[in-house]
Amino acid sequence: MPFVLLWNELIIIFGYIAAVFDIKTRRISNKLILTMLAVWVITLTPKLFLDTEAAVALLTDSALGLAISGGLFLLVYLISKKGLGGGDVKFMAAAGLYLGFSGSVPAILFGTVLAALTGISLILFKKIGRKDPIPLAPFLYTGILITLFQ
């Protein structure tokens, strides 16, 4: 599956960029999200012509990853009254394309559990208050890495 390996390398690069920008600016750039989407389309398009059946299977898996990741994060975003950033929603939706269905769920679980444990620790040690935001992308990126390398 050399094609999936390419996507793994790309999501590692894009995730790193998202994490660094989220730490520095507390934002995830729309340009990064659009670049992620464009690169995904560009890398899938030749496969559609060379091996249509495999490309359709990848497309289906990627669409499920996008729907699960983006849908779950959008739901949390709406329920939490913007307690979750819109950039996090868009980043995980785009990451879902690269991770597919089977990679999206564990990446989200690992990332959000790590974020929760870190947030609780920071509150207990009085480094932040209960309502203080923490950047989520570094934790999501860590969840993605754990998922890819487990």
N, C-alpha and C positions, 0 to 999 in steps of 0.2 A: 504494500500500500504506500508507494512513494508519494502519491498525491496527498494523502492525509498527513504524511510527515511534513510536507511543505506547509500545510495549514497550521500544524503544530508550531513550526518555527515562526510563522507569521504572527500567530496569536501571542507567542512569547514576546516578540518585539513590540507589538501594539499594546499589550498589557503593561509592559514595562513603561512605555511612554505615558500611558494613562495614569499609572501609579505615581510616577514622578511629577506629572503636572497637577494631579490631585493633591499631592503633598504640598507642592509649592504654591498653588493658586486656589485650591479648594474647588476646582472646576475641571471638567473633562471637555476638551474642545470639540465642537461640532465638526471641525475640519478633520480631526482624528477619526471620528465616527464615520464620516463620509469617505475618508481614505480607506478605512477598514472595509466598508461595503464595496467600494470600487475595486479594490484589490481582490476581494472574494469573487466578484463577478468576472474580473479579468482572468483569474486563475481557473475558474470553472468553465468558461466558454470554450476553450479548445477541447476540453474533455467531452463536451457535448457532441462535438463532431467526430472525435476519435473513438470514443466508447460510450455511446449514448445510454445504453442500459445502466452502466456503472455510474454515469453522471446523474441520471435521474434518481438513482438510489441515494447518491450523495446529496442531491438537491432536496429530496424528501427528508432525509435525516437532518440536514442543515435547517430546513424550514421548521421542523419540530423543535430543534434547539433554540431557534430564534423565538418561536411562539412560547415555549416554556419559560425561557430566561426573561424575555421582554415582557411577557404577560404577567409573570409572577412579580417582577420588579415594578411594573406599572400598577398592579393591584396594591402593593405595599405603598407605593408613592401616593396613590389616591387615598387610601385608608389613613395613612399617617399624616395627612395634611402637609405634604412636602417635607416630612421628616427625613425622607430619602431624596437625594438630589436627582434631578432630571438627567444629568449626565451619566449617573450610575445606571439608570434605566436604559438609556441608549447604548451605553458601553456593553452591558450584559446582553442586550438583544443582539448587538453585532457580534459579540463573542460567541453567542449561541450558534451563529452560522458556522463558525470555525470548529466549535466543540461538538456540535451535533447533539442529539437527544441524550445519548448515554454519557456524554461528558459535561453537559450543562448542569444537571441536578447535583452531582457531587461537587463540582466547582463552586456552586452557590452555597451548598451546605458547609463545605470547608471554610470558605471565605467569610460567611456571615457568622459562623460559630467563633472563628478567630477574632473577628471584629467585636463581637459581643464580649468575649473573655477579656480582650484588651480594654474595651470601654469600661467594664466592671472594675478591672484592676486599677485603671487610671482614676476612677471615681473613689474607690476605696483608699487609694494612696493620696487622695485630695489633689491630684494634678489637674483635673478638670471637674466641672460641675455636671449634674445630671442632664442639663439641657445643652451643654456644649457639644458642638458637632465634631466628629472626627472624620478624616477622609476615608472613604470606603474602598476606593479603587486599589490601594495597596493590599488590602485583605482579599479582595476578589482576585487580584493577580496571584497572590499566594495560593488561593484555592484552585486556580487554574493550573498553576505549576504542580501542586500536589496531585491533581487529577491526571495530568499528562504523564507524570513520572512515577505513579504508583504501580 
